């Protein structure tokens, strides 16, 4: 939808996709689109280290899964590799009377966790049919408010989010580079551990075969 697509034609992401977007003809933004299905959520953390900001889209029309969404969002916010990074939460609605940004922010403890993690939080709505963003109630202090409506308010809010990343790009890049180095160290340690485990299994297998031959 941030590329101007009709929301009615946008389907949930079932896995992973990557999109390059031109921004103000000055540079290209690389967007990682990760699906929210329970089977692939474990891969989310693989990307936290290398991104400068995070968008989290919530379907608030599914009331039965709201608590699950709150918990997922808390885990995203509290991860060490998302600290100090801007977070844009988009509430996907079907009706104007559904949960608004203020209530969602309070229920999800967005501001409290955002303060703890030094994150700048943006919260807004997108209407699932018309792609319109709405602020029904006055948002809490740490939720950035878009003052005026526009022909493409979702794009306007996304641009505000990107502008904040640009403003703090040098600082965020230092954090990204440090997190990437730490991630590579962790991944190498995991590979070494798996390799050692396989070697131990192979050693035990050979010892077992030798023991069988000696009987």
Beta strands, then each sheet from edge to edge (+ up, - down):
strand 1: 16-23
strand 2: 27-34
strand 3: 53-59
strand 4: 86-93
strand 5: 121-127
strand 6: 143-144
sheet 1: 1+ 2-
sheet 2: 3+ 4+ 5+ 6+
end
